[in-house]
Amino acid sequence: MKRALFPGSFDPITNGHYDIIMRGIKLFDEVVVAIGINAEKKYMFSLEERKAFIEDTFKNEPKVKVVTYKGLTIDFCKDINAQFILRGLRNPADFEFEKAIAHTNRKLSKIETVFLLTAARTSFISSSIVRDVIRNNGDYTVLVPDSVRVDDK
């Protein structure tokens, strides 16, 4: 089985994430969406909310699993027997950042990172932009899957 781990904080999941996951399931037998737990970070949505958003978004897609994890991504990959890390690239800055992480992961393990370019229609979307739109009472619904709903954030 070709299993890919798609790690992130998903605060919240965006249409860009959705696009990468849907394209990833065409390449892999299973895509594990892994929500990293970082006690140092302040999130807009709770871990439970983020997990529920993703599970609801992919409830009819058996090739997508949603989990949470702590620690190094490569250690978690080994724990679940994921041979690949899936990452989306929006722009050159993403590439430079992700390239350094991919090289480090390859130095520390045999896990390959697979990059997919985001679709042009979603390349401008980031979770931080979505959070800013939400904070300022904008129409965030065009940026996220239907499962993401905000109650007074």
N, C-alpha and C positions, 0 to 999 in steps of 0.2 A: 504494500500500500504506500502510495506517495502522499505523505501528510505534510502540510505546510502550516506553520504558525504565523498568524497575523497579529502581532502585538501592538498595544497602544493603550492610551488612557480612555479614549472614546468618550470625551466629556463635552458634548455628546457625540454619538455616531453621526456622521454627515453623509450626504449623497456621494461625496468623493470616496469615503470608506466603502459604502455600499457598492459602488462601481468596481472598485478593486477586488472586493470579495466575490462578486458575481463573475468577474473575469477569471479570478483565481480558481473557482470551482471547475472551470473548463480545463485547467492545467493539472489539477491535483485531484486525488481521490477524496481527500477531506481537507477542509480549511478550518483550523481551530482559531477562533477569534479569542485572543487572550488579553484580558484586561489586567494590566499591571497594577499592583497595589503599592503605592508610595506614600508612606505616612507623612513625608515632608511636604507634600503637595496639598493645596487647598482646591477642592473640586466644587463645581457648581451643582453637579448631580451626585447623589450617593452612589456607592458601588452597586447597590441593589437596583437602583433606577437605571444605571448605565447597562447593567447586565439584562434587565428586563426589556429595555429598548431594543437591544440587539437580538435577544431571543425572539421577541415578537416580530421583528423585521424579517427574520429568517425561519419563522415557524414552519413554513412549508418547504424548506430546503434541507433535506436530510444530510447533505454533504457538509453542512456548516454546524460546528459545535461551538459553544460559548463557555469559557472557563475564566477563572481568575487565578493569578499567581503572584508570588513574591520572589525577589532575588533576580539572579542573572537569567536573561532570556535563554541563553544557550543551555544552562542547566535544566530549565524547564523543558526545552526541546528534547533533551536526552530523557527526561522523566516520562514524556508522553510518546517517545519514539517519532518525533517530527524531524525529517531530514532536511527541511527547507524553512527559511524565514521569508515571508512574503512582505514586501514593502511597496508603498506607492510613492511616486515622485511627482511633485507639482512643478518644480522649478529648479534652476541650477543650485540655489542655496540648499534645497532639500538633498540634491545629489551629493554635494560636498559633505554634508553632515552624515548622511546615510552611508556614504562610501567609507568613512572612517570607522563607523560602527561595524560595517560588514567585514572590513579588513581585520579588525580586532577579533570579531567572532570567529573568523576563519583561522586566525593565529591560535586561538584558544580551543578550537574544536574543528570538526570536519563538516559542520553544518554550512550549507550554501545559502546565500541570500539571493532571492529572485526579485528584481525590480520591475514594476509595471508603471508605465507613464499614465498619469491620470488623463481621463478624457477631457478634451478642451472645454466641454460644457460644465465640468466640475473643478477645473484646475485652480480656480480662485478661492475655493471653499476651504476653510480650516475650522477646527473646533473653536479656536480662540475668536475668530470672526463671528461664528454662530453665537458664542456666549455674549459678545459685545452687542449683537443685534437683540438678543433676548433681554439683556440688562436695560437697553434703551427702548424697549417695547416695540421693536420692529417686527416685520413679518418674517420670522425665522423658518416658517413651514416650507418655503421654497428651497431651503438649503439642507434639509434633513429628511430621512424617511418618515412616513406617516406615523410610525410608532412613537416618535419623539414628541411628547406633549409637555408643556410647561405649566405648572401651577404656582404662580407668584414667586418666581426666582429672583 
